[in-house]
Amino acid sequence: MKTVMLCIPTLASAGAERFVTELACNLDVMLYKTVVVVTNNLDSSKPFYKRLNDNNIVVIDVSSKSYFSEFKNIVRAVRYYRPIIVHTNVGACLHMLLPTIISGTGARHLFTVHSMGYRIFTGVKKTLMKLSFKIGLIIPVAISDTVKKSMIEAYQLAGDRIECIYNGIDTNIFQPKDRKGFSHKFTYITVGTLYYIKNHELLINAFYIVHQRNPETMLKIIGDGKLWEQISNQIQMLGLSDCVVLEGNQSNIVPYLNRADVYCCTSLVEGLPISVLEAMACQLPVITTPAGGVVDIVKNGENGYIVDYNADKIAERMELLLLNNELRQSLARKSREMAAALDIKKCAANYELLYEKYSK
């Protein structure tokens, strides 16, 4: 049986980590043994670790305080498992590059590029990545057409040197439930790490405008992060403590999505956000800023709205979907249709084709 090694810095609650977890759990077990490598401290208490463990996926921690020790750990792991493909994600790419070559196993190196914003390589690292792409040491895989275009510009690569596979989600888990019987205020929801690129401040300001005219509304924010205190202070200063709820990280967000009415994304930078796909799969219309690959899945006026970085304009669309139930339901149905076309099993099957293509 062939082995595939999926590599990620951590198993924290974020989009790239969810992608690796779901891909590992959906590769064909009759064809591949899947090993997940964590390069920067494995926390076995995280939900993604539990999901991998429940699916009998081997998870190994190669991290070390010493770079030399970590290097040896990676070489040892690659030589032991002898994967046909080392498939890296975000910061694990450069961690795995040289040790994979030194291992002498002949494993090919695929790198899924989740975003071209704050995670883009600079300086010497960018030069190393550009060279690795051009000579075929690393095969880049973009997660959307927009990310692929960004890579072409950033690394001066020919389009045929970059593969493109859209992210996928489990549409059997993320699916709409009957909302009848729920007595709740009209609810906007967003999911993401409390970090500056998610731009929660803008969303809260937009919600404030909506709430002033429509007091029977609320906003739920799922996620945790460095800006918790800052965001909490903003909520208090605007007098929104009773209607904006910081829910923290949640191992199961499906019930939250199924009790919400509209999903909002005000990010500065995105790749192809898993959280948006999950919301769409639960049949929520999406209001989003034009951040990266989100524009590849949200079609303006069809399954949501793409709005500039302006609180008044975002509030206008939020209020439109609040007041026009027929429009909201129409957009919601189209959201589900888009998500259904991006099921994780289709995504996994496409990666299996790539593994075979580059391991020959």
C-alpha positions in Angstrom: 0.0 0.0 0.0 1.2 3.5 -0.9 1.8 6.1 1.9 1.0 9.7 1.7 2.4 12.1 4.3 0.3 15.2 5.0 2.2 17.9 6.8 0.9 20.9 8.8 2.5 23.1 11.5 -0.3 22.5 14.1 -3.7 21.0 14.5 -5.2 24.2 15.9 -8.8 25.2 15.0 -8.2 27.0 11.6 -9.0 26.4 8.0 -5.8 24.8 6.7 -5.8 22.5 9.7 -9.4 21.5 9.1 -8.5 20.9 5.4 -5.7 18.5 6.3 -7.8 16.7 8.8 -10.7 16.1 6.4 -8.5 15.2 3.5 -6.7 12.6 5.6 -10.0 11.1 6.6 -11.3 11.0 3.1 -8.5 9.5 1.1 -9.2 6.0 -0.2 -8.0 3.7 2.6 -7.8 0.8 0.0 -5.1 2.8 -1.9 -3.3 4.9 0.7 -1.9 4.8 4.2 -2.1 8.3 5.5 0.4 9.8 8.0 -0.1 13.3 9.4 3.1 15.1 10.4 2.9 18.1 12.8 6.0 20.3 12.6 5.3 22.8 15.4 4.0 21.2 18.6 1.2 18.6 18.6 -1.6 19.3 21.1 -3.5 16.0 21.4 -6.4 17.8 23.2 -7.5 19.5 19.9 -10.6 18.2 18.2 -8.8 17.7 14.9 -6.4 15.3 16.6 -9.3 13.3 18.0 -11.0 13.1 14.5 -7.8 11.8 13.0 -7.3 9.3 15.9 -10.9 8.1 15.5 -10.2 7.4 11.9 -7.0 5.5 12.6 -4.8 8.1 11.0 -1.2 8.0 12.3 -0.2 11.4 13.7 3.4 12.2 14.5 5.1 15.2 16.1 8.5 16.0 14.7 8.9 19.4 16.4 11.9 20.2 18.6 13.4 23.2 20.2 16.5 22.5 18.2 16.3 22.9 14.4 18.9 20.2 13.9 16.9 17.7 16.1 13.7 18.6 14.2 15.6 18.1 10.9 16.7 14.6 12.0 13.2 13.8 13.2 11.7 14.6 9.7 14.4 12.6 7.9 13.8 9.7 10.2 10.0 9.9 9.7 10.3 10.1 5.9 12.7 7.2 5.7 10.5 5.1 8.0 7.2 5.6 6.3 8.7 6.0 2.7 5.8 8.1 1.3 5.3 8.5 -2.4 4.1 12.1 -1.7 5.0 14.6 1.0 2.1 16.9 0.9 2.8 20.1 2.9 0.5 23.0 3.9 1.3 26.6 5.0 4.5 26.8 7.1 5.3 23.1 7.0 6.5 23.5 3.4 10.0 24.8 4.2 10.3 22.6 7.2 9.9 19.5 5.1 11.7 20.6 1.9 15.4 19.8 2.6 14.8 16.8 4.9 12.6 15.2 2.3 15.4 15.5 -0.3 18.1 14.3 2.2 16.0 11.3 3.0 16.8 9.8 -0.4 13.4 8.1 -0.7 12.4 9.9 -3.9 9.2 11.2 -2.4 7.7 14.1 -4.5 6.7 17.3 -2.7 3.3 18.8 -3.2 2.5 22.2 -1.5 -1.1 23.4 -1.1 -1.1 27.2 -1.2 -4.0 28.3 1.1 -3.5 32.0 0.8 -1.4 34.6 -0.9 -1.8 37.3 1.7 0.0 37.5 5.0 1.4 34.0 4.6 3.2 34.8 1.3 7.0 34.1 1.5 9.4 37.1 1.4 13.1 37.6 1.0 15.3 34.5 0.9 12.4 32.2 1.6 10.5 33.6 -1.4 13.6 33.1 -3.6 14.0 29.5 -2.4 10.3 28.8 -3.1 10.4 30.4 -6.5 13.5 28.3 -7.5 11.9 25.1 -6.0 8.7 25.7 -8.1 10.6 26.4 -11.3 12.9 23.3 -11.1 10.1 21.0 -9.9 11.3 20.3 -6.4 7.9 21.5 -5.2 4.6 21.1 -7.1 2.4 24.0 -6.0 -1.4 23.4 -5.7 -3.6 26.5 -5.5 -7.0 26.2 -3.7 -8.8 28.5 -6.1 -8.4 30.3 -9.4 -7.8 33.6 -7.6 -5.0 32.1 -5.5 -3.5 30.6 -8.7 -3.5 34.0 -10.4 -1.8 35.5 -7.4 0.9 32.8 -7.5 1.6 33.4 -11.2 2.1 37.1 -10.4 4.1 36.6 -7.2 6.5 33.9 -8.5 6.5 34.6 -12.2 5.3 31.0 -13.0 3.6 29.7 -16.1 0.0 28.7 -15.4 0.6 25.1 -16.3 3.2 24.8 -13.5 0.5 25.3 -10.9 -2.2 22.7 -10.1 -5.6 24.0 -8.9 -7.9 22.0 -6.6 -10.7 23.7 -4.7 -11.1 23.0 -1.0 -13.9 20.7 -0.1 -16.1 20.1 2.9 -18.2 17.2 4.1 -21.7 18.1 2.9 -23.2 15.1 4.8 -22.1 16.8 8.1 -22.7 20.3 7.0 -26.2 20.4 5.7 -29.3 22.5 6.5 -31.6 21.4 9.2 -35.3 22.4 9.6 -35.2 25.7 11.4 -38.9 25.5 12.3 -39.6 25.5 16.0 -36.6 27.7 16.8 -37.6 30.9 18.4 -34.7 33.2 18.0 -33.6 36.7 16.9 -32.5 37.2 13.4 -28.9 36.0 13.6 -25.7 36.9 11.7 -22.8 34.6 12.2 -19.1 34.5 11.4 -16.4 31.9 12.1 -12.7 32.5 12.3 -9.6 33.1 14.5 -9.8 36.5 16.3 -6.9 37.9 14.3 -6.5 41.2 12.4 -6.8 39.6 9.0 -10.3 38.5 9.8 -11.3 42.1 10.3 -13.9 41.5 13.0 -13.9 45.2 13.9 -15.5 46.1 10.5 -18.2 43.5 10.9 -19.1 44.7 14.4 -19.3 48.3 13.2 -21.6 47.2 10.3 -23.8 45.2 12.7 -24.0 48.2 15.0 -25.6 50.2 12.2 -28.1 47.4 11.5 -28.9 46.9 15.1 -29.7 50.5 15.7 -32.6 50.2 13.2 -33.4 46.6 13.9 -33.0 45.8 17.6 -34.3 42.2 17.3 -31.0 41.1 15.7 -27.8 39.5 17.0 -24.3 38.6 15.9 -22.5 35.4 16.9 -18.7 35.2 16.5 -17.2 31.7 16.6 -13.5 31.6 17.3 -10.7 32.5 19.7 -7.4 34.4 19.3 -5.1 37.2 20.3 -7.7 39.9 19.7 -10.4 38.6 22.1 -9.9 41.4 24.7 -9.8 44.1 22.0 -13.0 42.8 20.3 -14.7 42.4 23.7 -13.9 46.1 24.5 -15.3 47.2 21.1 -18.5 45.3 21.8 -18.9 46.9 25.2 -18.1 50.4 24.0 -20.8 50.2 21.3 -23.3 48.9 23.9 -23.7 45.6 22.1 -23.0 43.2 24.9 -26.5 41.8 24.9 -26.6 41.1 21.1 -23.0 40.3 20.1 -21.8 37.0 21.5 -18.3 35.7 21.5 -18.8 32.0 21.4 -15.1 31.0 21.5 -13.8 27.9 19.7 -16.4 25.2 19.1 -15.7 21.6 18.2 -19.0 21.4 16.3 -20.2 24.5 14.6 -23.1 22.9 12.7 -25.8 23.7 15.3 -24.6 27.3 15.4 -24.8 27.6 11.6 -28.2 26.0 11.5 -29.6 28.5 14.0 -28.3 31.5 12.0 -29.7 33.3 9.1 -26.8 35.0 7.3 -23.1 34.3 7.2 -20.7 37.3 7.2 -17.0 37.4 6.2 -15.1 40.7 6.4 -11.6 39.3 6.0 -8.7 41.3 4.6 -7.1 38.2 3.2 -8.4 34.7 2.4 -7.6 31.7 0.3 -10.8 29.7 -0.2 -12.2 29.8 3.3 -13.5 26.5 4.7 -15.7 28.4 7.1 -17.6 30.1 4.2 -18.0 26.7 2.4 -19.4 25.2 5.6 -21.9 28.0 6.0 -23.0 27.6 2.4 -23.4 23.9 2.8 -25.8 24.7 5.7 -27.7 26.8 3.3 -26.8 30.3 4.5 -26.4 33.2 2.1 -23.0 34.9 2.4 -22.1 38.6 2.7 -18.4 38.9 2.1 -15.6 41.4 1.3 -13.6 40.7 -1.9 -10.9 38.7 0.0 -8.9 36.3 -2.2 -10.6 33.1 -3.4 -13.9 33.8 -1.6 -14.9 35.6 -4.8 -14.6 32.3 -6.7 -17.5 30.8 -4.7 -19.7 33.7 -3.7 -21.5 35.0 -6.8 -22.8 38.5 -6.3 -26.5 38.6 -6.2 -26.8 34.8 -6.8 -25.8 33.1 -3.5 -24.7 36.2 -1.6 -23.1 39.6 -1.9 -19.5 40.8 -2.4 -19.2 44.2 -0.7 -16.4 46.8 -0.4 -14.6 47.4 3.0 -17.2 49.9 4.1 -19.4 49.4 7.2 -22.4 51.3 5.7 -22.3 49.2 2.5 -22.0 46.0 4.4 -24.8 47.0 6.8 -27.0 47.8 3.7 -26.7 44.2 2.5 -27.1 42.8 6.0 -30.4 44.7 6.4 -31.6 43.8 2.9 -31.4 40.1 3.7 -33.0 40.7 7.1 -36.0 42.5 5.5 -36.4 40.4 2.3 -37.1 36.8 3.3 -37.9 35.6 -0.2 -34.5 37.0 -1.5 -32.7 35.5 1.4 -34.2 32.0 0.8 -33.3 32.2 -2.9 -29.7 33.0 -2.2 -29.5 30.4 0.5 -30.6 27.6 -1.9 -27.9 28.7 -4.4 -25.4 28.6 -1.6 -26.1 25.0 -0.9 -25.9 24.1 -4.6 -22.4 25.7 -4.8 -21.2 23.9 -1.7 -22.5 20.5 -2.9 -20.3 20.8 -5.9 -17.3 21.2 -3.6 -17.7 18.1 -1.4 -14.6 16.8 0.3 -14.8 13.4 -1.4 -14.5 15.1 -4.8 -11.6 17.1 -3.4 -9.9 14.0 -2.1 -10.4 12.2 -5.4 -8.7 15.1 -7.2 -5.7 14.9 -4.9 -5.5 11.2 -5.4 -5.2 11.8 -9.1 -2.4 14.3 -8.4 -0.6 11.8 -6.1 -0.6 9.2 -8.9 0.4 11.8 -11.6 3.5 12.9 -9.7 4.6 9.6 -8.1 5.1 7.9 -11.4 
